[in-house]
Amino acid sequence: MNKSKNQSALPILQTLEKEELIRMVEELQEEKLMRDTFGHISETGANDAMLMWRGRNRFLSETVRPVNIRELKAKSYPVGVGGDHRIIDGDNLSVMRSLLSEFRGGPKSGIDVVYMDPPYNTGKDTFAYNDNFRFSRAEVEQLRNAIGRVEKIVSLDDPSRHTKWINHMAPRLYAARKLLKDTGVIIVSIDEHELPRLWMLMEEMFQERNRLATLIWERSRKNDANYFSEGHEYMLVWAKDKSALDEKMKAMAQTDAWSGSKGKWRKPKDGAEEILTAYAEAKLKHHGDIGKIQAEMDAYFKGLPDEHPAKKSRFKKVDGRGLYRSDGNLNKPEQNGARYEVLHPVTQKPCTIPSGGWRYPNPADMQALIDDKRIHFGEDEKKKPSLITYLHEQDMEVRTSVIQRVSQPSVQLLEAVLGKGEFSSPKDSEVLAELFNLVTWRDPNAKFFDPYGGSGTTGHAVLAMNAEDGGNRRFIMVENGDPTNRKIPRDEYTDRLTAERIRRLMSGHWADGKEHPALPGGFTFYEARRSVSRKSIMASNRENMADIILQLVEEDSNRQDCRVDGYEYLIGKTRLGFGIALVWEEGKRKGEVAHLTKDIRSKIMEEARRAGVSRPVYIYAVANVSPINDTLYRFQQIPDSLLARLNMLEDEARDNEDEE
């Protein structure tokens, strides 16, 4: 009876094999570990919800192999010389892993802006994802060499298409965060297909408190839509650390360039630059004659196309100071403004006081504006006075969250540079340039990273920004080719599309045959195809070696930051608090390696005590001549322990056999 009762209570368990039961227990243990690991999320400002997907354990446990990034001078520009910008042909995830040694984010190091334009998962995209997301961590350890990343077209009918997309994006967002400077910003383009999942990924990777904006980019109108025209895309904008960004804003408020906006992000008003240029030409032409300048500007505004942004400008009147508008509001919005008399200059009678009172509480401030001819009066006192403002003083404005710019100009521009049919849906370089300038306070030395280089729009935007103000901004673009493109072979894609656009912009030789200015700069082309080897590990400097070790430790610690700074040997700690130390001297030849000695071990133990990390300390070195003591430390031999963690010992053995 009891047996029958138990069978009816848990019928599914009776159908499982022993191996399946073990797997179920392992997965339950993994879920508990994940809950413990991410239990801090609600305390640090994120939502009380978390994105769960098949493959999350895989993401938390996967080791990403770094790759060797090899310079190709023949594909660089100028040929054989190259330049400060970089274009890298290879898998973006492995490249981001490899760039950490040079661009690991910190208070003063790292990338200023990461821009991502990933696959939208519309049913026609091809992207890399881990096809073994269904397996537990125990199985992953067994199958890691047998099953790697795969690339397939993910159709709209695929029941796991969202899971595959998340498994593609999660490690790349995580890697991007590690590259960002503390004051850095990430901008990710997406449409409605994966917006909900991207939003939750961003909240988990970057935390909800660091969200800056969700921009809507209205690019087209779909007149054949049955219900609504969805011609817009989204841009999710997150800070790596909003508190660090706030501190930078305070610092920028003290500079001459940004004191007027109190350090807040502001952009030039649409059309303002063109209007001011037209005014300057009219002023020069008519030698300061206000009447003639006004007539010239009236004709200028009348001749503008209706869709031109300058057409909507209210700064259309001219006086000796420049272009102005005279409809500024003097009313106090909070309805608690001052209520004193302001006399009309002609009738000498008190003017009508705005319903909310005057915005200037001190009558002396109002009188100063009147004396400076900054207040416009009506025919008599019955009309409320208004404030006069000038375009050259008010030419900056806040960026709204809606961008209205159709996609056709960007398509036409790319066709002019490369020819027709090379790329179907490029982003707009002018829109990106405006956003890049905005989020960096127009920093002339900012660094930009684009892991989905595509047609090279990010590079075009950065070159145009440098050409405009003589800046020294740099970009890094990574592209791995599009296997669905029948016109360009995949192994030539980065060179013939991404890099070729930049070459033509830098040379001025566009496909349309017209004369174009050569944009200043050069780029170095790199290929990232082979994983790191024993030789490349042994050639690493101390900083790079520490990065390799800590990356592996962080992957064992569910992506938690494990770095510890400020010590000679101690470099980090595990999730459980055990210390990690490195004994390494770059430049040592074979036979002259730095050994782990008893004296060095004693120094490491003292550093561990000061840092408050637990024992045993995991000490990485090439050789060990210190007495063995498992309670104090665990020796990790370089490079074999690293190659084993990267699952490359068998690869090394095969390479050695091939060489023999």
C-alpha positions as CSV (number, residue, x, y, z in Angstrom):
1,M,0.0,0.0,0.0
2,N,2.8,2.4,0.9
3,K,4.6,1.7,-2.3
4,S,1.5,2.3,-4.3
5,K,0.8,5.5,-2.5
6,N,4.4,6.7,-3.1
7,Q,4.2,5.9,-6.8
8,S,1.0,7.9,-7.2
9,A,2.5,10.8,-5.3
10,L,5.7,11.0,-7.4
11,P,4.9,9.2,-10.7
12,I,7.6,11.0,-12.7
13,L,10.5,9.9,-10.5
14,Q,9.6,6.3,-11.1
15,T,10.2,6.8,-14.9
16,L,13.7,8.3,-14.5
17,E,16.9,6.4,-14.9
18,K,19.7,6.7,-12.3
19,E,21.7,9.1,-14.5
20,E,18.7,11.4,-15.0
21,L,18.0,11.5,-11.2
22,I,21.6,12.4,-10.6
23,R,21.4,15.2,-13.2
24,M,18.2,16.5,-11.6
25,V,19.9,16.7,-8.2
26,E,22.9,18.4,-9.8
27,E,20.7,21.0,-11.5
28,L,18.8,21.6,-8.2
29,Q,22.2,22.2,-6.5
30,E,23.2,24.6,-9.3
31,E,19.9,26.5,-8.9
32,K,20.5,26.9,-5.2
33,L,24.0,28.1,-5.8
34,M,22.7,30.6,-8.3
35,R,20.1,31.9,-5.9
36,D,22.9,32.3,-3.2
37,T,25.2,34.0,-5.8
38,F,22.6,36.5,-7.0
39,G,20.8,37.0,-3.7
40,H,22.4,40.5,-3.5
41,I,20.5,41.8,-6.5
42,S,17.5,43.2,-4.7
43,E,19.8,44.9,-2.1
44,T,21.8,46.7,-4.8
45,G,18.9,48.3,-6.6
46,A,17.9,45.8,-9.3
47,N,14.3,44.7,-9.8
48,D,12.8,42.0,-7.6
49,A,12.6,39.9,-10.8
50,M,15.3,38.0,-12.6
51,L,15.6,36.7,-16.1
52,M,15.9,32.9,-16.0
53,W,16.6,30.9,-19.2
54,R,17.9,27.5,-20.2
55,G,21.6,28.1,-20.4
56,R,22.0,30.4,-17.5
57,N,24.2,27.9,-15.6
58,R,26.2,27.4,-18.8
59,F,26.7,31.2,-19.0
60,L,27.8,31.3,-15.3
61,S,30.3,28.5,-15.8
62,E,31.7,28.8,-19.3
63,T,35.3,29.6,-19.9
64,V,35.8,31.9,-22.9
65,R,39.1,31.2,-24.6
66,P,41.2,34.3,-25.4
67,V,42.7,34.5,-28.9
68,N,45.9,35.8,-30.4
69,I,45.3,39.1,-32.2
70,R,47.6,39.3,-35.1
71,E,48.4,42.6,-37.0
72,L,48.0,42.5,-40.8
73,K,49.8,45.5,-42.3
74,A,48.7,44.7,-45.8
75,K,45.1,45.3,-44.9
76,S,45.7,48.3,-42.7
77,Y,45.5,51.9,-43.9
78,P,47.8,53.5,-44.9
79,V,49.0,50.1,-46.2
80,G,52.0,48.9,-44.3
81,V,51.7,51.7,-41.7
82,G,48.3,51.5,-40.1
83,G,47.0,53.9,-37.4
84,D,45.5,54.3,-33.9
85,H,42.0,53.0,-34.9
86,R,41.6,49.2,-34.9
87,I,39.5,46.8,-37.0
88,I,39.6,43.2,-35.8
89,D,38.4,40.2,-37.9
90,G,37.2,37.5,-35.4
91,D,34.7,36.3,-32.9
92,N,33.7,39.3,-30.8
93,L,33.4,37.4,-27.5
94,S,36.9,35.9,-27.7
95,V,38.3,39.3,-28.8
96,M,36.6,41.1,-25.9
97,R,38.1,38.5,-23.6
98,S,41.6,39.2,-25.1
99,L,41.2,43.0,-25.0
100,L,40.8,42.9,-21.2
101,S,44.6,43.0,-20.6
102,E,44.7,46.4,-22.4
103,F,41.3,47.9,-21.8
104,R,40.1,46.5,-18.5
105,G,37.7,49.1,-17.1
106,G,38.5,51.2,-14.1
107,P,38.4,54.8,-12.8
108,K,40.8,56.0,-15.5
109,S,41.2,53.1,-17.8
110,G,38.9,51.3,-20.3
111,I,36.4,52.1,-23.0
112,D,34.3,55.3,-22.8
113,V,31.4,54.1,-25.0
114,V,30.4,50.6,-26.1
115,Y,27.9,50.6,-28.9
116,M,26.2,47.4,-29.8
117,D,23.9,46.7,-32.8
118,P,23.4,42.9,-32.3
119,P,21.2,40.5,-34.2
120,Y,17.5,41.5,-33.7
121,N,16.4,37.8,-33.9
122,T,13.8,38.6,-36.6
123,G,13.9,35.1,-38.0
124,K,16.5,35.9,-40.6
125,D,19.5,36.5,-38.3
126,T,22.6,34.3,-38.0
127,F,24.5,34.5,-34.7
128,A,26.7,32.4,-32.6
129,Y,25.2,30.7,-29.5
130,N,25.9,27.8,-27.2
131,D,23.9,24.9,-28.6
132,N,24.5,22.9,-25.4
133,F,22.6,25.3,-23.2
134,R,20.4,22.4,-22.1
135,F,23.2,20.7,-20.2
136,S,24.1,21.0,-16.6
137,R,27.5,22.3,-15.4
138,A,28.6,18.7,-14.8
139,E,27.8,17.7,-18.4
140,V,29.3,20.9,-19.7
141,E,32.6,19.9,-18.2
142,Q,32.5,16.6,-20.1
143,L,31.2,18.0,-23.4
144,R,33.1,21.3,-23.6
145,N,35.6,20.0,-26.1
146,A,33.0,18.1,-28.1
147,I,30.4,20.9,-28.4
148,G,31.4,24.4,-29.2
149,R,29.6,27.5,-30.4
150,V,27.6,27.0,-33.5
151,E,26.0,29.4,-35.9
152,K,22.6,28.9,-37.6
153,I,19.8,30.9,-38.9
154,V,17.3,31.1,-36.1
155,S,13.8,31.1,-37.6
156,L,10.7,32.7,-36.1
157,D,9.3,29.1,-35.8
158,D,12.1,28.0,-33.6
159,P,10.6,27.3,-30.1
160,S,14.0,28.1,-28.4
161,R,14.9,31.1,-30.5
162,H,14.7,33.5,-27.5
163,T,16.8,31.2,-25.4
164,K,19.5,31.0,-28.2
165,W,19.5,34.8,-28.5
166,I,19.9,35.3,-24.7
167,N,22.7,32.7,-24.7
168,H,24.4,34.8,-27.4
169,M,23.9,38.1,-25.7
170,A,24.6,37.4,-22.0
171,P,28.3,36.7,-22.2
172,R,28.9,39.6,-24.6
173,L,27.1,42.1,-22.3
174,Y,29.1,40.8,-19.4
175,A,32.4,41.2,-21.3
176,A,31.4,44.7,-22.5
177,R,30.8,45.7,-18.9
178,K,34.3,44.6,-17.9
179,L,35.8,46.8,-20.7
180,L,33.9,49.9,-19.8
181,K,35.5,52.8,-17.8
182,D,33.8,53.5,-14.5
183,T,32.2,56.6,-16.2
184,G,31.5,54.6,-19.4
185,V,28.2,54.2,-21.2
186,I,26.8,51.4,-23.2
187,I,24.2,51.9,-26.0
188,V,22.5,48.9,-27.4
189,S,20.2,49.0,-30.4
190,I,17.3,46.6,-30.6
191,D,13.7,46.3,-31.9
192,E,10.5,44.8,-30.5
193,H,11.5,41.1,-31.1
194,E,14.0,41.0,-28.2
195,L,13.4,44.3,-26.3
196,P,11.8,42.6,-23.2
197,R,14.7,40.1,-22.8
198,L,17.4,42.6,-23.5
199,W,15.9,45.0,-20.9
200,M,16.1,42.3,-18.2
201,L,19.6,41.3,-19.2
202,M,20.7,44.9,-18.9
203,E,19.1,45.3,-15.5
204,E,20.9,42.2,-14.3
205,M,24.3,43.0,-15.9
206,F,24.4,46.7,-15.2
207,Q,21.7,47.0,-12.4
208,E,18.5,49.0,-12.6
209,R,19.9,52.0,-10.8
210,N,22.4,52.6,-13.7
211,R,19.8,52.9,-16.4
212,L,20.0,56.3,-18.2
213,A,17.4,56.2,-21.0
214,T,15.4,54.2,-23.5
215,L,15.7,56.1,-26.8
216,I,13.1,55.5,-29.6
217,W,14.5,56.0,-33.1
218,E,11.7,56.6,-35.7
219,R,13.3,55.4,-38.9
220,S,10.5,54.6,-41.3
221,R,6.8,54.4,-41.9
222,K,5.3,51.1,-43.0
223,N,2.3,52.0,-45.0
224,D,1.3,48.4,-45.8
225,A,0.9,47.5,-42.1
226,N,-2.4,45.9,-41.2
227,Y,-2.7,47.6,-37.8
228,F,0.1,49.9,-36.8
229,S,3.3,50.9,-38.5
230,E,6.2,49.8,-36.3
231,G,9.0,51.8,-38.0
232,H,11.0,52.5,-34.9
233,E,13.8,50.9,-33.1
234,Y,15.1,51.3,-29.5
235,M,18.4,52.2,-27.9
236,L,18.9,51.1,-24.3
237,V,21.4,53.4,-22.6
238,W,23.0,52.3,-19.4
239,A,25.9,53.7,-17.3
240,K,28.4,51.3,-15.9
241,D,28.3,53.3,-12.6
242,K,25.8,56.2,-12.5
243,S,27.3,57.5,-9.3
244,A,30.7,57.8,-11.0
245,L,29.0,59.5,-13.9
246,D,27.3,61.9,-11.5
247,E,30.6,62.9,-10.1
248,K,32.0,63.5,-13.5
249,M,29.0,65.8,-14.3
250,K,29.9,67.9,-11.2
251,A,33.5,68.1,-12.4
252,M,32.4,69.1,-15.9
253,A,30.2,71.8,-14.5
254,Q,33.3,73.6,-13.3
255,T,34.7,73.8,-16.9
256,D,34.1,76.8,-19.2
257,A,32.6,74.6,-21.9
258,W,29.9,73.0,-19.7
259,S,29.4,75.5,-16.9
260,G,26.4,77.0,-18.7
261,S,24.5,73.7,-18.5
262,K,25.9,72.8,-15.1
263,G,27.6,69.9,-16.6
264,K,24.4,68.3,-17.8
265,W,24.4,66.5,-21.2
266,R,23.3,69.0,-23.9
267,K,23.4,69.0,-27.7
268,P,23.4,71.8,-30.3
269,K,19.8,72.8,-31.2
270,D,18.7,71.3,-34.4
271,G,19.6,73.6,-37.3
272,A,21.2,76.2,-34.9
273,E,24.7,75.9,-36.5
274,E,23.3,76.5,-40.0
275,I,21.2,79.4,-38.9
276,L,24.2,81.1,-37.2
277,T,26.3,80.5,-40.3
278,A,23.7,82.2,-42.5
279,Y,23.4,85.1,-40.1
280,A,27.2,85.6,-40.1
281,E,27.3,85.7,-43.9
282,A,24.4,88.2,-44.0
283,K,26.0,90.4,-41.4
284,L,29.3,90.4,-43.3
285,K,27.5,91.0,-46.6
286,H,25.4,94.0,-45.4
287,H,28.0,95.5,-43.1
288,G,25.8,95.4,-40.0
289,D,22.7,97.0,-41.6
290,I,20.0,95.5,-39.4
291,G,17.2,96.1,-41.9
292,K,19.0,94.4,-44.7
293,I,20.2,91.6,-42.5
294,Q,16.6,91.0,-41.3
295,A,15.4,90.8,-45.0
296,E,18.2,88.4,-45.8
297,M,17.3,86.1,-42.9
298,D,13.6,86.3,-43.8
299,A,14.4,85.1,-47.3
300,Y,16.7,82.4,-45.8
301,F,14.0,80.9,-43.6
302,K,11.4,81.1,-46.3
303,G,13.6,79.2,-48.7
304,L,14.2,76.3,-46.4
305,P,12.4,73.0,-47.1
306,D,9.5,72.3,-44.7
307,E,11.3,69.3,-43.2
308,H,14.5,71.2,-42.5
309,P,15.1,71.5,-38.7
310,A,16.0,75.2,-39.0
311,K,12.6,75.9,-40.4
312,K,11.0,75.5,-36.9
313,S,13.4,77.9,-35.2
314,R,11.8,80.8,-33.3
315,F,15.0,82.8,-33.4
316,K,14.1,84.8,-36.5
317,K,14.3,88.5,-35.4
318,V,17.5,90.5,-35.8
319,D,19.0,93.3,-33.7
320,G,22.6,94.5,-33.0
321,R,23.3,91.5,-30.8
322,G,22.2,88.8,-33.2
323,L,19.2,86.6,-33.9
324,Y,16.7,86.5,-31.1
325,R,13.2,85.6,-30.0
326,S,11.1,87.8,-27.7
327,D,8.5,85.3,-26.3
328,G,10.4,84.1,-23.3
329,N,8.1,83.3,-20.3
330,L,8.5,85.5,-17.2
331,N,5.8,83.6,-15.3
332,K,6.8,81.6,-12.2
333,P,5.5,78.0,-13.0
334,E,5.2,77.1,-9.3
335,Q,2.6,80.0,-8.9
336,N,4.6,81.5,-6.0
337,G,6.4,84.2,-7.8
338,A,7.0,87.8,-6.7
339,R,4.3,90.3,-7.3
340,Y,5.9,93.7,-7.7
341,E,5.2,96.6,-10.2
342,V,7.0,96.7,-13.5
343,L,6.3,99.9,-15.3
344,H,5.7,100.1,-19.1
345,P,8.4,102.2,-20.7
346,V,5.9,104.3,-22.7
347,T,2.7,104.5,-20.6
348,Q,4.6,104.4,-17.3
349,K,1.7,102.3,-15.9
350,P,2.2,98.9,-14.1
351,C,2.2,96.0,-16.5
352,T,-0.1,93.0,-16.0
353,I,1.5,90.6,-13.6
354,P,1.6,86.9,-14.8
355,S,-0.8,84.6,-12.9
356,G,2.1,82.9,-11.2
357,G,4.0,86.0,-10.3
358,W,7.4,87.1,-11.7
359,R,10.0,84.4,-12.1
360,Y,12.7,86.9,-10.8
361,P,12.0,87.4,-7.0
362,N,14.3,90.5,-6.7
363,P,12.9,93.6,-8.5
364,A,16.6,94.7,-9.0
365,D,17.2,91.7,-11.2
366,M,14.2,92.5,-13.3
367,Q,15.3,96.1,-13.6
368,A,18.8,95.0,-14.7
369,L,17.2,93.0,-17.5
370,I,15.1,96.0,-18.6
371,D,18.2,98.2,-18.6
372,D,20.0,95.6,-20.7
373,K,17.1,95.6,-23.2
374,R,16.4,91.9,-22.4
375,I,12.7,92.5,-21.7
376,H,10.2,92.9,-24.6
377,F,7.1,95.2,-23.9
378,G,3.8,95.2,-25.8
379,E,2.1,98.3,-27.1
380,D,0.8,99.1,-23.7
381,E,0.8,97.8,-20.1
382,K,-2.1,95.4,-20.7
383,K,0.1,93.0,-22.6
384,K,2.5,91.0,-20.3
385,P,6.2,91.6,-20.9
386,S,8.3,88.7,-22.1
387,L,12.0,87.7,-22.1
388,I,14.4,88.3,-25.0
389,T,16.9,85.4,-25.6
390,Y,19.5,85.1,-28.3
391,L,20.3,82.1,-30.4
392,H,24.1,82.2,-29.8
393,E,23.4,82.1,-26.1
394,Q,20.7,79.4,-26.2
395,D,22.1,77.1,-29.0
396,M,22.2,74.0,-26.7
397,E,19.3,71.9,-25.6
398,V,18.5,68.6,-23.9
399,R,18.3,65.5,-26.1
400,T,14.8,64.1,-26.0
401,S,14.2,60.3,-25.9
402,V,12.7,60.3,-29.4
403,I,14.9,60.5,-32.5
404,Q,13.2,61.3,-35.7
405,R,15.4,60.6,-38.7
406,V,14.5,58.3,-41.6
407,S,16.8,55.6,-42.6
408,Q,17.1,56.5,-46.3
409,P,19.9,59.0,-46.0
410,S,22.2,56.5,-44.2
411,V,21.5,53.9,-47.0
412,Q,22.2,56.5,-49.7
413,L,25.4,57.5,-47.9
414,L,26.7,54.0,-47.7
415,E,25.9,53.4,-51.4
416,A,27.9,56.5,-52.3
417,V,30.9,55.2,-50.3
418,L,30.8,51.5,-51.2
419,G,28.3,51.1,-54.1
420,K,24.8,49.6,-54.2
421,G,23.9,46.4,-52.6
422,E,26.8,46.0,-50.2
423,F,24.8,46.3,-46.9
424,S,21.0,46.4,-46.5
425,S,20.4,48.3,-43.3
426,P,23.2,50.6,-42.0
427,K,22.8,52.8,-39.0
428,D,23.0,56.5,-39.3
429,S,26.5,57.9,-38.6
430,E,25.3,61.4,-37.9
431,V,22.9,60.1,-35.2
432,L,25.6,58.0,-33.6
433,A,28.1,60.9,-33.7
434,E,25.5,63.1,-31.9
435,L,25.0,60.5,-29.2
436,F,28.7,59.7,-28.9
437,N,29.4,63.4,-28.4
438,L,26.6,63.8,-25.9
439,V,27.5,60.9,-23.6
440,T,31.2,61.8,-23.5
441,W,30.8,65.6,-23.1
442,R,32.5,65.9,-26.5
443,D,35.7,64.5,-25.1
444,P,38.3,64.7,-27.9
445,N,40.2,61.7,-26.6
446,A,37.3,59.3,-26.0
447,K,37.6,55.6,-26.9
448,F,34.7,53.7,-28.6
449,F,34.1,50.0,-29.0
450,D,31.7,48.3,-31.4
451,P,31.7,44.4,-31.2
452,Y,29.3,44.2,-34.2
453,G,31.2,46.3,-36.7
454,G,29.0,45.6,-39.7
455,S,29.2,48.3,-42.3
456,G,31.6,50.4,-40.2
457,T,29.1,53.1,-39.1
458,T,30.7,53.5,-35.7
459,G,34.0,54.2,-37.3
460,H,32.5,56.7,-39.7
461,A,30.9,58.5,-36.8
462,V,34.2,58.8,-34.9
463,L,36.1,59.9,-37.9
464,A,33.5,62.7,-38.6
465,M,33.7,63.8,-35.0
466,N,37.5,64.1,-35.2
467,A,37.3,66.0,-38.5
468,E,34.9,68.5,-37.0
469,D,36.9,69.5,-34.0
470,G,40.4,68.1,-34.5
471,G,40.0,65.5,-31.8
472,N,42.0,62.3,-31.3
473,R,39.1,59.9,-30.5
474,R,39.8,56.2,-31.3
475,F,37.5,53.3,-32.3
476,I,37.8,49.5,-32.1
477,M,35.4,47.6,-34.3
478,V,35.1,43.8,-34.4
479,E,33.4,41.9,-37.2
480,N,33.2,38.2,-37.9
481,G,31.4,38.2,-41.2
482,D,27.9,37.3,-42.3
483,P,27.5,33.7,-43.5
484,T,24.2,34.5,-45.2
485,N,25.8,37.2,-47.4
486,R,26.1,35.6,-50.9
487,K,28.0,38.6,-52.4
488,I,31.0,38.7,-50.0
489,P,32.7,35.5,-48.8
490,R,32.8,35.3,-45.0
491,D,36.6,35.3,-44.7
492,E,36.7,38.5,-46.8
493,Y,33.7,40.2,-45.2
494,T,35.5,42.4,-42.6
495,D,38.2,43.5,-45.1
496,R,35.8,44.2,-48.0
497,L,33.0,45.8,-46.1
498,T,33.9,47.1,-42.6
499,A,37.5,48.1,-43.4
500,E,36.8,49.2,-47.0
501,R,34.3,51.8,-45.9
502,I,36.9,53.3,-43.5
503,R,39.6,53.2,-46.2
504,R,37.4,55.1,-48.6
505,L,36.5,57.7,-46.0
506,M,40.1,58.2,-45.1
507,S,41.3,58.4,-48.7
508,G,38.3,60.4,-50.0
509,H,37.9,57.9,-52.9
510,W,34.2,57.0,-52.8
511,A,32.4,54.7,-55.1
512,D,30.3,57.5,-56.6
513,G,33.4,59.0,-58.2
514,K,32.7,62.5,-56.8
515,E,35.2,64.6,-54.9
516,H,35.1,64.1,-51.1
517,P,37.3,65.4,-48.3
518,A,39.7,62.7,-46.9
519,L,38.9,62.2,-43.2
520,P,42.0,62.3,-41.0
521,G,43.4,59.1,-39.4
522,G,44.5,55.6,-40.1
523,F,43.6,52.2,-38.8
524,T,45.4,48.9,-38.1
525,F,43.7,45.7,-39.3
526,Y,44.0,42.6,-37.0
527,E,43.0,39.0,-37.4
528,A,41.9,37.0,-34.3
529,R,41.6,33.4,-35.3
530,R,43.8,31.2,-33.1
531,S,43.5,30.6,-29.4
532,V,46.3,31.6,-27.1
533,S,49.1,29.0,-26.8
534,R,51.7,28.0,-24.3
535,K,54.2,30.3,-26.0
536,S,51.9,33.3,-25.9
537,I,51.1,32.7,-22.2
538,M,54.8,32.6,-21.3
539,A,55.4,35.8,-23.3
540,S,52.8,37.7,-21.2
541,N,53.7,40.6,-19.0
542,R,52.6,40.6,-15.4
543,E,49.4,42.6,-15.9
544,N,48.3,40.3,-18.8
545,M,49.1,37.2,-16.8
546,A,47.1,38.5,-13.9
547,D,44.2,39.2,-16.3
548,I,44.2,35.6,-17.6
549,I,44.3,34.1,-14.1
550,L,41.5,36.4,-12.8
551,Q,39.3,35.9,-15.8
552,L,39.4,32.1,-15.1
553,V,38.8,32.6,-11.4
554,E,35.8,34.9,-12.1
555,E,34.3,32.3,-14.4
556,D,34.5,29.9,-11.5
557,S,33.0,32.5,-9.2
558,N,29.8,33.0,-11.2
559,R,31.1,36.1,-12.9
560,Q,31.8,38.0,-9.7
561,D,34.7,40.5,-9.7
562,C,37.6,38.9,-8.0
563,R,40.4,41.5,-8.4
564,V,42.4,42.9,-5.5
565,D,44.7,45.8,-6.1
566,G,47.6,47.4,-4.2
567,Y,49.9,44.4,-3.5
568,E,53.1,43.0,-4.9
569,Y,52.0,39.4,-5.2
570,L,48.3,39.2,-4.2
571,I,46.1,39.8,-7.2
572,G,42.6,38.6,-6.2
573,K,40.4,36.3,-4.2
574,T,37.8,33.6,-5.1
575,R,34.1,33.9,-4.4
576,L,34.7,32.0,-1.2
577,G,37.4,34.4,-0.1
578,F,40.6,32.3,-0.8
579,G,43.5,34.5,-1.9
580,I,45.1,34.4,-5.3
581,A,48.7,35.4,-5.8
582,L,51.1,35.6,-8.8
583,V,54.9,35.3,-8.8
584,W,55.9,36.5,-12.2
585,E,58.8,38.5,-13.8
586,E,58.4,39.4,-17.4
587,G,61.3,39.2,-19.7
588,K,62.9,36.2,-18.0
589,R,64.5,33.7,-20.4
590,K,64.1,30.0,-20.0
591,G,66.1,28.8,-17.0
592,E,65.8,32.2,-15.4
593,V,62.2,32.0,-14.2
594,A,61.0,33.6,-11.0
595,H,60.5,30.7,-8.5
596,L,58.1,30.6,-5.6
597,T,60.6,30.7,-2.7
598,K,60.0,30.4,1.1
599,D,60.7,34.2,1.5
600,I,58.2,35.1,-1.3
601,R,55.7,32.8,0.2
602,S,56.1,34.6,3.6
603,K,55.5,37.9,1.9
604,I,52.4,36.5,0.2
605,M,51.0,35.2,3.5
606,E,51.5,38.7,5.1
607,E,49.7,40.3,2.1
608,A,46.9,37.8,2.5
609,R,46.6,38.7,6.2
610,R,46.5,42.5,5.5
611,A,43.9,42.0,2.7
612,G,41.8,39.7,4.9
613,V,41.6,36.8,2.5
614,S,41.4,33.2,3.5
615,R,43.9,30.4,3.3
616,P,45.0,28.4,1.5
617,V,46.2,31.0,-1.0
618,Y,46.4,29.8,-4.6
619,I,49.8,30.9,-5.8
620,Y,50.6,30.9,-9.5
621,A,54.3,30.6,-10.6
622,V,56.5,28.7,-13.0
623,A,58.3,26.7,-10.4
624,N,58.1,26.1,-6.6
625,V,61.0,25.6,-4.2
626,S,59.1,26.5,-1.1
627,P,58.2,23.8,1.4
628,I,54.8,22.2,0.6
629,N,52.0,23.3,3.1
630,D,48.5,22.7,1.9
631,T,47.0,24.6,4.8
632,L,48.9,27.8,3.8
633,Y,48.9,27.6,0.0
634,R,48.2,25.6,-3.2
635,F,50.8,25.8,-5.9
636,Q,49.4,26.4,-9.5
637,Q,52.1,25.8,-12.1
638,I,52.3,28.2,-15.1
639,P,51.4,27.5,-17.9
640,D,50.0,24.0,-17.5
641,S,47.4,24.9,-14.9
642,L,46.1,27.7,-17.1
643,L,46.1,25.5,-20.2
644,A,44.2,22.9,-18.3
645,R,41.6,25.4,-17.2
646,L,41.2,26.6,-20.8
647,N,40.9,23.0,-21.9
648,M,43.9,23.4,-24.1
649,L,46.3,20.8,-22.8
650,E,45.1,18.2,-25.3
651,D,45.3,20.9,-28.1
652,E,48.9,21.6,-27.1
653,A,49.7,17.8,-27.1
654,R,48.2,17.4,-30.6
655,D,50.2,20.5,-31.8
656,N,53.4,19.0,-30.4
657,E,52.7,15.7,-32.1
658,D,52.1,17.5,-35.4
659,E,55.3,19.3,-35.1
660,E,57.2,16.0,-34.5
